[in-house]
Amino acid sequence: MIDGRRVIAFDGKTLRGAKDTAGNLTHLLAGICQRTGTVLAQCAVGAKTNEIPLLPKLLGL
């Protein structure tokens, strides 16, 4: 916590060996509590998509 506020880090990861039906690797964007290490929310990122535009969606979760 910083000044009594929860700190959440956002990070994208490609899952090794996990592929969709088209053969594309699975990529996730996750929000993680820095104090507890708990994943608070995550969403899939499309194969040809940048993860930054998905951040508002993830914040809504």
N, C-alpha and C positions, 0 to 999 in steps of 0.2 A: 504494500500500500504506500502511496505517496500522498501526504497531507490528508489521510483518511479516505482516499479514493482507491478503488480497485484498479489495478493495471492489467490490461488485456493486450496480449500480443497476437498479431495475425500473421499466419504463415501458410504458404502453399507447399504441398508435397505431392510428388508422383509416387504411386504405390508400385513397387517393383513386382512384376509378375502378374499383376491384376489388370486384365484387359476386358474391354466391352465386346459386344458381338461383332463389331467391325474390326477388332484387333487393335484398337487404340488403347494406350496405357491410361489407367484411371488416375486423375489428378484431383486433389481436394484442397479447399481453402478452409482453415480452421481458426477459431478464436480461442486462446488459451489463457487462463488466469495465471498470472505470474507468481502469485503467492502459493497456490495449491497445486499448480501443474495440471489442473482439470481442464479438459476440452469442454468449453461452454456451448459451442455450436460449430457445425461444419456443413459445407455444401460442396457438391461436385462441380468441377470446372470443365466445360466442354473441351473437346480435343483441339479445336482451332481457336480457342478463346483465351484472352488475357484474364488473370484472376482479379485485377483491380476493379473492373466494373461490377463484379459480384460482391464487393465489400458492403454496399448498402443493403443488399439482400441478407447477408450474413448478420449485419447489425440489427436487422428487423427480427431475427430469430431470438 
